[in-house]
Amino acid sequence: MLCRVVILQDLENMQFLCPTPDGDVGFTPFINKAGMFEDEEEAQDTAEMMHVDSFQLFFCYVDLETKLSRRQ
């Protein structure tokens, strides 16, 4: 089953927001390591929290199992 996710890229440093091992948010140059947000609002709130002024949102469909395994 596929589900829709949002991936956020900082246009200043061209990196993607991603979860860190300690449960915080960081940056990665690799899209396959990018965080998967539930919706636009969650992604935009995280961008504001990280002081990301200019960003691009990407809407993707991923397998539900992939999404769930990335949350752990």
MMTF fields as JSON, N, C-alpha, C and O atoms, coordinates in Angstrom:
{
  "mmtfVersion": "1.0.0",
  "mmtfProducer": "UNKNOWN",
  "numBonds": 287,
  "numAtoms": 288,
  "numGroups": 72,
  "numChains": 1,
  "numModels": 1,
  "chainsPerModel": [1],
  "groupsPerChain": [72],
  "chainIdList": ["A"],
  "bondAtomList": [4, 2, 8, 6, 12, 10, 16, 14, 20, 18, 24, 22, 28, 26, 32, 30, 36, 34, 40, 38, 44, 42, 48, 46, 52, 50, 56, 54, 60, 58, 64, 62, 68, 66, 72, 70, 76, 74, 80, 78, 84, 82, 88, 86, 92, 90, 96, 94, 100, 98, 104, 102, 108, 106, 112, 110, 116, 114, 120, 118, 124, 122, 128, 126, 132, 130, 136, 134, 140, 138, 144, 142, 148, 146, 152, 150, 156, 154, 160, 158, 164, 162, 168, 166, 172, 170, 176, 174, 180, 178, 184, 182, 188, 186, 192, 190, 196, 194, 200, 198, 204, 202, 208, 206, 212, 210, 216, 214, 220, 218, 224, 222, 228, 226, 232, 230, 236, 234, 240, 238, 244, 242, 248, 246, 252, 250, 256, 254, 260, 258, 264, 262, 268, 266, 272, 270, 276, 274, 280, 278, 284, 282],
  "bondOrderList": [1, 1, 1, 1, 1, 1, 1, 1, 1, 1, 1, 1, 1, 1, 1, 1, 1, 1, 1, 1, 1, 1, 1, 1, 1, 1, 1, 1, 1, 1, 1, 1, 1, 1, 1, 1, 1, 1, 1, 1, 1, 1, 1, 1, 1, 1, 1, 1, 1, 1, 1, 1, 1, 1, 1, 1, 1, 1, 1, 1, 1, 1, 1, 1, 1, 1, 1, 1, 1, 1, 1],
  "groupList": [{"groupName": "MET", "atomNameList": ["N", "CA", "C", "O"], "elementList": ["N", "C", "C", "O"], "formalChargeList": [0, 0, 0, 0], "bondAtomList": [1, 0, 2, 1, 3, 2], "bondOrderList": [1, 1, 2], "singleLetterCode": "M", "chemCompType": "L-PEPTIDE LINKING"}, {"groupName": "LEU", "atomNameList": ["N", "CA", "C", "O"], "elementList": ["N", "C", "C", "O"], "formalChargeList": [0, 0, 0, 0], "bondAtomList": [1, 0, 2, 1, 3, 2], "bondOrderList": [1, 1, 2], "singleLetterCode": "L", "chemCompType": "L-PEPTIDE LINKING"}, {"groupName": "CYS", "atomNameList": ["N", "CA", "C", "O"], "elementList": ["N", "C", "C", "O"], "formalChargeList": [0, 0, 0, 0], "bondAtomList": [1, 0, 2, 1, 3, 2], "bondOrderList": [1, 1, 2], "singleLetterCode": "C", "chemCompType": "L-PEPTIDE LINKING"}, {"groupName": "ARG", "atomNameList": ["N", "CA", "C", "O"], "elementList": ["N", "C", "C", "O"], "formalChargeList": [0, 0, 0, 0], "bondAtomList": [1, 0, 2, 1, 3, 2], "bondOrderList": [1, 1, 2], "singleLetterCode": "R", "chemCompType": "L-PEPTIDE LINKING"}, {"groupName": "VAL", "atomNameList": ["N", "CA", "C", "O"], "elementList": ["N", "C", "C", "O"], "formalChargeList": [0, 0, 0, 0], "bondAtomList": [1, 0, 2, 1, 3, 2], "bondOrderList": [1, 1, 2], "singleLetterCode": "V", "chemCompType": "L-PEPTIDE LINKING"}, {"groupName": "ILE", "atomNameList": ["N", "CA", "C", "O"], "elementList": ["N", "C", "C", "O"], "formalChargeList": [0, 0, 0, 0], "bondAtomList": [1, 0, 2, 1, 3, 2], "bondOrderList": [1, 1, 2], "singleLetterCode": "I", "chemCompType": "L-PEPTIDE LINKING"}, {"groupName": "GLN", "atomNameList": ["N", "CA", "C", "O"], "elementList": ["N", "C", "C", "O"], "formalChargeList": [0, 0, 0, 0], "bondAtomList": [1, 0, 2, 1, 3, 2], "bondOrderList": [1, 1, 2], "singleLetterCode": "Q", "chemCompType": "L-PEPTIDE LINKING"}, {"groupName": "ASP", "atomNameList": ["N", "CA", "C", "O"], "elementList": ["N", "C", "C", "O"], "formalChargeList": [0, 0, 0, 0], "bondAtomList": [1, 0, 2, 1, 3, 2], "bondOrderList": [1, 1, 2], "singleLetterCode": "D", "chemCompType": "L-PEPTIDE LINKING"}, {"groupName": "GLU", "atomNameList": ["N", "CA", "C", "O"], "elementList": ["N", "C", "C", "O"], "formalChargeList": [0, 0, 0, 0], "bondAtomList": [1, 0, 2, 1, 3, 2], "bondOrderList": [1, 1, 2], "singleLetterCode": "E", "chemCompType": "L-PEPTIDE LINKING"}, {"groupName": "ASN", "atomNameList": ["N", "CA", "C", "O"], "elementList": ["N", "C", "C", "O"], "formalChargeList": [0, 0, 0, 0], "bondAtomList": [1, 0, 2, 1, 3, 2], "bondOrderList": [1, 1, 2], "singleLetterCode": "N", "chemCompType": "L-PEPTIDE LINKING"}, {"groupName": "PHE", "atomNameList": ["N", "CA", "C", "O"], "elementList": ["N", "C", "C", "O"], "formalChargeList": [0, 0, 0, 0], "bondAtomList": [1, 0, 2, 1, 3, 2], "bondOrderList": [1, 1, 2], "singleLetterCode": "F", "chemCompType": "L-PEPTIDE LINKING"}, {"groupName": "PRO", "atomNameList": ["N", "CA", "C", "O"], "elementList": ["N", "C", "C", "O"], "formalChargeList": [0, 0, 0, 0], "bondAtomList": [1, 0, 2, 1, 3, 2], "bondOrderList": [1, 1, 2], "singleLetterCode": "P", "chemCompType": "L-PEPTIDE LINKING"}, {"groupName": "THR", "atomNameList": ["N", "CA", "C", "O"], "elementList": ["N", "C", "C", "O"], "formalChargeList": [0, 0, 0, 0], "bondAtomList": [1, 0, 2, 1, 3, 2], "bondOrderList": [1, 1, 2], "singleLetterCode": "T", "chemCompType": "L-PEPTIDE LINKING"}, {"groupName": "GLY", "atomNameList": ["N", "CA", "C", "O"], "elementList": ["N", "C", "C", "O"], "formalChargeList": [0, 0, 0, 0], "bondAtomList": [1, 0, 2, 1, 3, 2], "bondOrderList": [1, 1, 2], "singleLetterCode": "G", "chemCompType": "PEPTIDE LINKING"}, {"groupName": "LYS", "atomNameList": ["N", "CA", "C", "O"], "elementList": ["N", "C", "C", "O"], "formalChargeList": [0, 0, 0, 0], "bondAtomList": [1, 0, 2, 1, 3, 2], "bondOrderList": [1, 1, 2], "singleLetterCode": "K", "chemCompType": "L-PEPTIDE LINKING"}, {"groupName": "ALA", "atomNameList": ["N", "CA", "C", "O"], "elementList": ["N", "C", "C", "O"], "formalChargeList": [0, 0, 0, 0], "bondAtomList": [1, 0, 2, 1, 3, 2], "bondOrderList": [1, 1, 2], "singleLetterCode": "A", "chemCompType": "L-PEPTIDE LINKING"}, {"groupName": "HIS", "atomNameList": ["N", "CA", "C", "O"], "elementList": ["N", "C", "C", "O"], "formalChargeList": [0, 0, 0, 0], "bondAtomList": [1, 0, 2, 1, 3, 2], "bondOrderList": [1, 1, 2], "singleLetterCode": "H", "chemCompType": "L-PEPTIDE LINKING"}, {"groupName": "SER", "atomNameList": ["N", "CA", "C", "O"], "elementList": ["N", "C", "C", "O"], "formalChargeList": [0, 0, 0, 0], "bondAtomList": [1, 0, 2, 1, 3, 2], "bondOrderList": [1, 1, 2], "singleLetterCode": "S", "chemCompType": "L-PEPTIDE LINKING"}, {"groupName": "TYR", "atomNameList": ["N", "CA", "C", "O"], "elementList": ["N", "C", "C", "O"], "formalChargeList": [0, 0, 0, 0], "bondAtomList": [1, 0, 2, 1, 3, 2], "bondOrderList": [1, 1, 2], "singleLetterCode": "Y", "chemCompType": "L-PEPTIDE LINKING"}],
  "groupTypeList": [0, 1, 2, 3, 4, 4, 5, 1, 6, 7, 1, 8, 9, 0, 6, 10, 1, 2, 11, 12, 11, 7, 13, 7, 4, 13, 10, 12, 11, 10, 5, 9, 14, 15, 13, 0, 10, 8, 7, 8, 8, 8, 15, 6, 7, 12, 15, 8, 0, 0, 16, 4, 7, 17, 10, 6, 1, 10, 10, 2, 18, 4, 7, 1, 8, 12, 14, 1, 17, 3, 3, 6],
  "groupIdList": [1, 2, 3, 4, 5, 6, 7, 8, 9, 10, 11, 12, 13, 14, 15, 16, 17, 18, 19, 20, 21, 22, 23, 24, 25, 26, 27, 28, 29, 30, 31, 32, 33, 34, 35, 36, 37, 38, 39, 40, 41, 42, 43, 44, 45, 46, 47, 48, 49, 50, 51, 52, 53, 54, 55, 56, 57, 58, 59, 60, 61, 62, 63, 64, 65, 66, 67, 68, 69, 70, 71, 72],
  "secStructList": [7, 3, 3, 3, 3, 3, 3, 3, 3, 3, 6, 6, 6, 7, 7, 3, 3, 3, 3, 7, 6, 6, 1, 7, 3, 3, 3, 3, 1, 7, 4, 4, 4, 1, 7, 7, 5, 1, 1, 2, 2, 2, 2, 2, 2, 2, 2, 2, 2, 6, 6, 7, 7, 1, 3, 3, 3, 3, 3, 3, 3, 3, 3, 2, 2, 2, 2, 2, 2, 2, 6, 7],
  "xCoordList": [0.831, 0.0, 0.89, 1.842, 0.573, 1.337, 0.703, -0.518, 1.552, 1.045, 1.831, 2.993, 1.183, 1.773, 2.595, 2.149, 3.807, 4.674, 5.208, 5.164, 5.709, 6.296, 7.763, 8.089, 8.639, 10.066, 10.407, 9.923, 11.243, 11.554, 13.042, 13.897, 13.341, 14.732, 14.97, 14.212, 16.035, 16.466, 17.143, 18.124, 16.639, 17.198, 18.468, 19.151, 18.791, 20.032, 21.236, 22.255, 21.123, 22.247, 22.011, 22.872, 20.829, 20.447, 20.405, 20.511, 20.252, 20.164, 18.729, 17.912, 18.439, 17.107, 17.043, 18.021, 15.892, 15.704, 15.55, 14.922, 16.142, 16.1, 16.065, 16.481, 15.578, 15.62, 17.043, 17.798, 17.403, 18.704, 18.507, 17.394, 19.568, 19.433, 18.884, 18.27, 19.103, 18.609, 17.168, 16.663, 16.511, 15.116, 14.915, 13.779, 15.986, 15.909, 15.83, 15.604, 16.015, 15.994, 17.345, 17.904, 17.866, 19.134, 19.036, 17.941, 20.181, 20.241, 21.048, 21.966, 20.692, 21.427, 21.448, 20.472, 22.54, 22.576, 21.883, 21.728, 21.469, 20.921, 19.403, 18.866, 18.718, 17.255, 16.732, 15.654, 17.474, 17.002, 17.12, 16.619, 17.764, 17.856, 16.933, 16.845, 16.249, 15.383, 14.221, 13.757, 13.766, 12.603, 11.335, 11.235, 10.388, 9.098, 8.032, 7.7, 7.499, 6.478, 5.097, 4.886, 4.166, 2.791, 2.068, 1.313, 2.307, 1.595, 2.398, 3.431, 1.908, 2.576, 2.745, 3.805, 1.712, 1.757, 2.862, 3.589, 2.99, 4.04, 5.421, 6.321, 5.59, 6.87, 7.186, 8.317, 6.206, 6.421, 6.704, 7.54, 6.03, 6.296, 7.727, 8.398, 8.192, 9.559, 10.554, 11.587, 10.257, 11.134, 11.257, 12.35, 10.144, 10.178, 11.004, 11.803, 10.819, 11.569, 13.079, 13.885, 13.447, 14.858, 15.39, 16.537, 14.565, 14.937, 15.334, 16.288, 14.588, 14.785, 13.847, 12.628, 14.422, 13.606, 13.074, 11.921, 13.899, 13.462, 13.611, 14.677, 12.52, 12.54, 11.638, 10.785, 11.845, 11.034, 10.421, 11.106, 9.136, 8.457, 8.316, 7.959, 8.592, 8.413, 7.352, 7.418, 6.392, 5.336, 5.637, 5.778, 5.736, 6.111, 5.157, 4.443, 5.162, 4.41, 5.405, 6.224, 5.321, 6.216, 5.375, 4.223, 5.968, 5.325, 5.14, 6.045, 4.001, 3.693, 4.719, 5.107, 5.157, 6.159, 7.471, 8.124, 7.869, 9.083, 8.955, 9.871, 7.813, 7.57, 7.622, 8.257, 6.957, 6.936, 8.318, 8.672, 9.097, 10.437, 11.377, 12.309, 11.156, 12.001, 11.732, 12.569, 10.592, 10.243, 10.964, 11.03, 11.506, 12.139, 13.543, 14.214],
  "yCoordList": [-1.168, 0.0, 1.25, 1.341, 2.198, 3.432, 4.531, 4.601, 5.385, 6.534, 7.772, 7.682, 8.911, 10.179, 10.759, 10.784, 11.23, 11.891, 13.183, 13.382, 14.046, 15.303, 15.301, 14.977, 15.663, 15.797, 17.263, 17.916, 17.786, 19.208, 19.427, 18.803, 20.322, 20.658, 22.13, 22.989, 22.419, 23.79, 24.314, 23.728, 25.401, 25.916, 26.734, 27.067, 27.059, 27.789, 26.849, 27.152, 25.709, 24.765, 23.536, 22.663, 23.477, 22.399, 21.026, 20.009, 20.983, 19.712, 19.456, 20.374, 18.209, 17.772, 17.675, 17.295, 18.017, 17.817, 16.333, 15.61, 15.886, 14.46, 14.267, 15.153, 13.129, 12.843, 12.477, 11.903, 12.807, 12.427, 11.29, 11.077, 10.56, 9.427, 9.809, 8.983, 11.055, 11.467, 11.991, 12.501, 11.858, 12.264, 13.705, 14.174, 14.412, 15.807, 15.857, 14.836, 17.034, 17.217, 17.766, 18.644, 17.25, 17.711, 17.827, 17.93, 17.809, 17.945, 16.801, 16.277, 16.424, 15.412, 15.803, 16.359, 15.52, 15.781, 14.671, 14.798, 13.597, 12.421, 12.356, 12.324, 12.337, 12.299, 11.004, 10.997, 9.916, 8.651, 8.633, 7.707, 9.624, 9.757, 10.858, 11.076, 11.549, 12.672, 12.21, 11.075, 13.107, 12.831, 12.814, 13.507, 12.035, 11.941, 12.535, 11.964, 13.674, 14.35, 13.873, 13.488, 13.909, 13.481, 14.409, 13.955, 15.733, 16.695, 17.99, 18.149, 18.914, 20.197, 20.99, 21.566, 21.019, 21.82, 21.344, 22.159, 20.042, 19.488, 19.843, 20.197, 19.749, 20.095, 21.579, 21.933, 22.441, 23.875, 24.267, 25.136, 23.646, 23.921, 23.536, 24.251, 22.409, 21.97, 22.93, 23.237, 23.408, 24.377, 25.649, 26.197, 26.113, 27.293, 27.028, 27.872, 25.871, 25.519, 25.488, 25.861, 25.035, 24.928, 26.224, 26.272, 27.264, 28.565, 28.455, 29.09, 27.641, 27.484, 28.477, 28.309, 29.52, 30.573, 30.219, 30.512, 29.599, 29.238, 27.724, 27.155, 27.097, 25.641, 25.186, 25.932, 23.953, 23.297, 22.059, 21.284, 21.874, 20.666, 19.705, 20.111, 18.446, 17.396, 16.433, 15.989, 16.119, 15.184, 13.858, 13.784, 12.814, 11.497, 10.444, 10.668, 9.306, 8.15, 7.045, 6.677, 6.523, 5.447, 4.311, 4.497, 3.159, 1.996, 2.255, 2.776, 1.905, 2.142, 1.483, 2.07, 0.285, -0.391, 0.375, 0.425, 0.974, 1.789, 2.983, 3.296, 3.64, 4.807, 4.438, 5.13, 3.355, 2.947, 2.54, 2.841, 1.867, 1.434, 2.626, 2.561, 3.706, 4.898, 5.682, 6.483, 5.465, 6.187, 5.634, 6.311, 4.432, 3.802, 4.29, 3.859],
  "zCoordList": [0.0, 0.0, 0.0, 0.774, -0.864, -0.951, -0.111, 0.03, 0.442, 1.182, 0.754, 0.356, 0.843, 0.424, 1.566, 2.713, 1.243, 2.21, 1.592, 0.378, 2.461, 2.03, 2.45, 3.592, 1.525, 1.788, 1.619, 0.694, 2.512, 2.515, 2.238, 2.867, 1.289, 0.953, 1.235, 0.784, 1.989, 2.26, 0.996, 0.536, 0.432, -0.818, -0.612, -1.58, 0.631, 0.894, 0.884, 0.263, 1.57, 1.604, 0.725, 0.624, 0.088, -0.84, -0.179, -0.864, 1.142, 1.854, 2.286, 2.354, 2.572, 2.978, 4.495, 5.139, 5.068, 6.496, 6.752, 5.978, 7.869, 8.191, 9.703, 10.45, 10.154, 11.586, 12.005, 11.219, 13.233, 13.775, 14.77, 15.249, 15.087, 16.019, 17.391, 18.065, 17.806, 19.128, 19.094, 20.094, 17.928, 17.813, 17.391, 17.327, 17.105, 16.674, 15.147, 14.499, 14.585, 13.131, 12.7, 13.358, 11.597, 11.051, 9.546, 8.991, 8.885, 7.43, 6.833, 7.463, 5.612, 4.863, 3.388, 2.885, 2.692, 1.252, 0.446, -0.769, 1.107, 0.431, 0.551, 1.659, -0.575, -0.552, 0.062, 0.656, -0.07, 0.505, 2.029, 2.666, 2.622, 4.077, 4.601, 5.809, 3.693, 4.076, 4.939, 4.831, 5.793, 6.628, 5.796, 4.783, 6.22, 5.531, 6.433, 7.472, 6.039, 6.823, 6.389, 5.239, 7.33, 7.073, 6.103, 5.244, 6.248, 5.416, 5.309, 5.959, 4.477, 4.257, 5.542, 5.788, 6.35, 7.575, 8.513, 9.08, 8.676, 9.528, 8.975, 9.736, 7.656, 7.028, 7.204, 7.534, 6.99, 7.128, 8.574, 8.823, 9.522, 10.936, 11.297, 12.042, 10.771, 11.035, 10.392, 10.987, 9.186, 8.525, 9.363, 9.509, 9.906, 10.764, 12.016, 12.423, 12.625, 13.824, 13.548, 14.401, 12.336, 11.959, 11.332, 10.887, 11.296, 10.722, 9.256, 8.806, 8.521, 7.083, 6.4, 6.433, 5.776, 5.181, 3.796, 3.478, 2.986, 1.641, 1.473, 1.708, 1.064, 0.958, -0.174, -0.656, -0.581, -1.602, -0.985, -0.32, -1.204, -0.751, -1.923, -3.028, -1.679, -2.673, -2.154, -1.008, -2.983, -2.62, -3.291, -4.511, -2.487, -2.989, -2.446, -1.468, -3.096, -2.616, -2.312, -3.154, -1.101, -0.68, -0.114, 0.279, -0.087, 0.506, 2.003, 2.654, 2.543, 3.949, 4.866, 5.877, 4.533, 5.356, 5.397, 6.439, 4.274, 4.211, 5.142, 5.902, 5.074, 5.91, 7.392, 8.188, 7.754, 9.147, 9.644, 10.784, 8.818, 9.239, 9.401, 10.203, 8.664, 8.77, 10.057, 10.474, 10.682, 11.916, 13.124, 14.149, 13.047, 14.213, 14.419, 15.356]
}
